Amino acid sequence: MPLELSALPSTAASLAMREPQEILTLALREYSPAVGLSFSGAEDVVLIDMAVKIGVPFTVFSLDTGRLHPETYRFIDRVRTHYGITIEAFAPDTDAVQNLVRTKGFFSFYVDGHKECCGIRKVEPLMRALAPLQAWVTGQRKDQSPNTRSEVPVVQLDRTFGTSDRPLVKFNPLSFWTSQQVWAYIRDNDVPYNTLHDHGFISIGCEPCTRPVNPGQHERAGRWWWEEETKRECGLHAANTAGPLRS
């Protein structure tokens, strides 16, 4: 039975210090099969590994922006094969991409910011991926971005992609984990990871908008490095700073 929406803040508080597996089990138990795991990076594959071991049906989707690194595409296929799961890839609308490239070229985000490109290549496909779901699971962590993710709860009402008519619940089971805990789990459980991590990349997005970080830099310093730090979200997690639920 889906969680009581009005009680989500208190539910999040009660689950705050629980193990991610317990939070993920709740998400799968209450929303399966209408629950999807968003997959792109190290945290996400940790959650896939946990979900497979829990054994409750779930779906996995990934956003194929058309600008990912070759290593990322190989990583997605490796995860698919390793776990024997289906990963549904959502691509951007062809006409929207063609119009953007025709009017602004391939690298407009270096000039006027990444919001428009991410809106076409990520946000709109995500809306299609979430449309049939009642809940989704992300790999967000509080320490990933002090400016935009420091208050991320383990479960919340998604005020960006849900509506008053069709509410959407968002689970962030790794909210209180650190990067060190994520990588300890990957090593201890032989979880596949993107080989770009072996070359200085930590937070990995599209190829033109991602670069390795130097020792001592924050893990998201390699994302949209030409923009001000508080703007370094692509729109997928705008719920972190969103207002009232859409009607």
Beta strands, then each sheet from edge to edge (+ up, - down):
strand 1: 35-38
strand 2: 59-63
strand 3: 87-90
strand 4: 135-137
strand 5: 155-157
strand 6: 169-171
sheet 1: 3+ 2+ 1+ 4+ 6+ 5-
end
